[in-house]
Amino acid sequence: MTTQFLRDEKGRTIGTIASTANGVLVLRNAKGQSLGTYDPERNVTIDSKGRAVGTGNLLTILLRSC
């Protein structure tokens, strides 16, 4: 499992994207709350409420919407 830290222009961590063992990417905000997932097998991004956001990896859009 790898984790990518997302930082703002001042270098502060605003979120993370972690990959799970099955390849799904999980987006969390700076407080550790899950904002959504991206499943590369289905090529769909899902928000924290289980709704499809769209096709492709749109995780950073979820980070901007919080």
N, C-alpha and C positions, 0 to 999 in steps of 0.2 A: 504494500500500500504506500503510495507516494502522496505528499501534500504540497500544494503550491500556495504560497501566501500572496494575497492580493493587497497592494499598498496604494495609498493615495499619493498626491504630489509631495507631501511632507514626510513620506516614509512610514506613516502609521498603517498598521494592518487594519484593513476594512473587511477582510473575509479570507476564507480558505476554500480551496477545491481539493478534495481528497478522492483518490481512486480506491474502490473496493476490490476484493479478490476476483469478483466476476466482471470487472471492468467498468462498472457504473461509477459516474462521477457525482460526488455529493458536495453541494455548495453550502457553506455555513457563514454567518455574519461574524463580526468581531466578538460578539457575545457567545458564540458557539451554537446559536440557534440554526437549525436546518432551514434553508430557504427553498431548496429544490434539488432535483437530480436530473442527470442526463444519462440515458441508456443508449450506448452506441449500437447495440444490436437492433434496437427498434428505431434508432435515430430520432428520438423524441425527448424533449425537455418537459419535466413535470414540476409544478410548483409545490409548495409545502402543504397545500390543501388537496393534492392529488389531481389537479386539473392540468391537462396538456396545454403547454404554452405555445409550442410549435415544433416543427421539424428542425433537426440540427441542434448543435450545442448553443443554447441561448442562456446559459447560466448567468453571465454577467448582466444581462437585462434584469434578472431577478434581483441582483444585488443593488442595482440602481433604483428599483421600485420600492425598496424598504425605507 
